Every structure is written in structure tokens, then in C-alpha cells.
């Protein structure tokens, strides 16, 4: 619509220019009116160009296009963009020496440490052992190695702190929750009472798993022998069909009975 109006304005100016050529044949009033109309048309055109520039419609609008992932089952899944990581602001160090926590290893006060700020565990950075006591374990490892439940980690006071990190193997899975091994060991001792009791429970569960695995292996071996080498199969444990002998009648109880060679006795009545 605006383009048509611009063409009309240009055409009007052309007409006015032609009229200027023939100004010798126009009167002074006609020339004044033509000049006023030309000025109005030019002002209108400039106002339209200011409101909507000509190159506005040529601007390219870029949109975030998600990449499709082949699930392997006939479906295409849209890959979700990774959330922006929010910067983690560490708490301010404890300046006053009398209020500073003491390290559980060297027993010296310290103003700030990673374990104290993250897990509320009083160990300074100099005594931090990332390979053994102060290593991080996943929630699944804490439940399997120390026989803890979800309520022991979350509900039993005080609840254990954890750090959340993206799953390095499956980006679409939930975030991993990592716990401090020293705190998990202390919570396991609180739940089971002692390290000996925890070790005994671990051995009992391991024995039950081994027994169940042995039973399943024997069943599979027995089925394999039945399929491959039928001569090794114990026929005595096969399905037994009774071969009953002659029936006997008990006049006092008014019932009939018959017995099989295996010792089974069947009793019945006759109408």
C-alpha cells in the first residue's frame, strides 16, 4: 500500500514538472497552486520514508534452529540447548581468627577452603586429599558401597551436601549428584553402628547374590543338557503318569479307592 502511494507521489511530481515547462501558458494563480501541491507531496514522501526505511523489509531475521538427533528407532529428537551455567559465588572468608574453623587433619585454623564452602567439611585446602578420603562419589556408588538409602542421604539430619554436574556419558540424562566420600563413610557408620557390622552385611549380601547366581547357572545348565544331551537328563524327575491297580470298596465309609505303584492313593465316590 505504501509503495503504491509513493508511485502516485512520484507521478504527481512528474506532472508538476511538466506543468513547469508549460508555465508560460499558466496564470500566476495556477503556478502558485501547483507549487504548493508539489511541496505538500514532497513533505508527505519524506515523512513516509522516515517512518519506514526502504531497506527495512530486507533485514534477515535469524532464529535458533535446534539440531535433530536420530534416536535409531525411527524418531528424530530435537537436541535441547545446554542451559547457561550460572557463576558460583564462593562465600566470603572468615576474617576473624577466633571464628575461623579448625582443620580436622592439621588442627590449624583457616579462613576459607573448597571443602568447607561446598560440603561444610572442616578441612583446609593444604590437607585436601582428592585421591582417597576427600574424593567425590556418585549417589549410586554411595548406596551400593555403603548400603545407604535415599532417606539416609537426604532426610536424616543433617542432610549431606552434594555438587551437581552434567552426565559426561548421556547429555540428556539427569545431572549427577556427587558426595564427599568422608561424609558418606561417617553417615554409613551412623546408620550401621560400626565398620564391622557394615562389612558383615556386605558379605551376607554378596553371598546371597552368589547363591542366586549359582542357582540360575545350574538351571541354565540343566536346560542345556535337556536340549543337547538328553541321555544325561535324569528321567526320574520327569513327569509321572499314574498307573492305578484294581479299585477297592470300603463299605463303612462308602468310598472307593485305588493305588499306584508310586504310593499315591486316589479315593472317590460313585453315584
Secondary structure, DSSP 8 states (H G I E B T S, - for coil): -HHHHHHHHHHHHHHHHHHHHTGGGS-HHHHHHHHHHHHHHHHHHHHHHHHS-GGGGG---------EEE-SSS-EEE-----------------SGGGSEE-TTT--EES--HHHHHH-----STT--TTTTT-EEEHHHHHHHS---HHHHHTSSS----EEE--SS-TTS--EEEEEHHHHHHHHHHHHSSHHHHHHHHHHHHHHHHHHHHHHHHHHHHHHHHHH-GGGS-GGGS-----B---EEETTTTEEEEEBTTS-EEEE---
